[in-house]
Amino acid sequence: MSLGEVIAFLAGTGGMGKTCLTAGLAVALANAGKRVLCVDCQEGLGTLDLYLGMEQQDALSYADICRGDYPLSRAAAHPQLDRLHYLAAPVRVIPGQPEPEAFRNMMRQASQAYDFVLLNTAAGLADTALLAAQCAHRCIVLCGMDDPSIRTAGRVADRLQLLGKTDCRLVVGRVQTNLLRSMKRTVDDIIDQTGLPLLGLVPEDTQLLLLTAAGKFSTGKKWSFAAFQRIAKRIQGQPVPVPTR
């Protein structure tokens, strides 16, 4: 039996759209017929359910599965996309949790049950983010166009290299082409500074705010959603050109 791919999403700073990217790719992959499990690894600060439109559902947390309280098959199902499932972040931060071996075991189970397992981590290099990266087959690092997020994305990339992670890619989020020109900066400059190959660009899109507020994120069609679809195709190995501007 072929195993699914575990992908960890990381960023050096918050506010770059990492959770939105995780949700957007989950929806795009599920719409492509893939079985997808989203795991929110932001203990105490989970918001992935808002983007997925699942805040009204009684979802188990990944900690419930790690402790053995429930089987992985009890992961919450998306109300519109039956191939998309979700595990919430624990509400409380408990030192020493999750227990690494229990988390790794859950990932092994998940990769047997799903085509893609998407791990949305907290910004920075917290223990759970590093554990998620260690369990992942591929890491996606998100940054914006500003110097702080570019610098910290480069530091995340350096740490991933020390962990022996060789399949790491960059996504530049909240892209505003006019602002990029005004800053006299190019996407190639960001690639050079982070040291990561580019997987895709996600434009700044106010439509996302409106759809998320209305609980209709998964119904989006334009702007950022086209970018999510292109990135999802590249993840699946389809030859979609990567834009550089």
Secondary structure, DSSP 4 states (H G I P E B T S, - for coil): -PPPEEEEEEESSSSSSHHHHHHHHHHHHHHTT--EEEEEE-TT---HHHHHT-TTS-PPBHHHHHTTSS-GGGSEEPSS-TTEEEEBPPSS--TT-S-HHHHHHHHHHHHHH-SEEEEEEPSS--HHHHHHHHH-SEEEEEE-SSHHHHHHHHHHHHHHHHTT---EEEEEEEE-HHHHHHTT--HHHHHHHHT--EEEEEE--HHHHHHHHTT-GGG--STHHHHHHHHHHHHTT--PPPP--
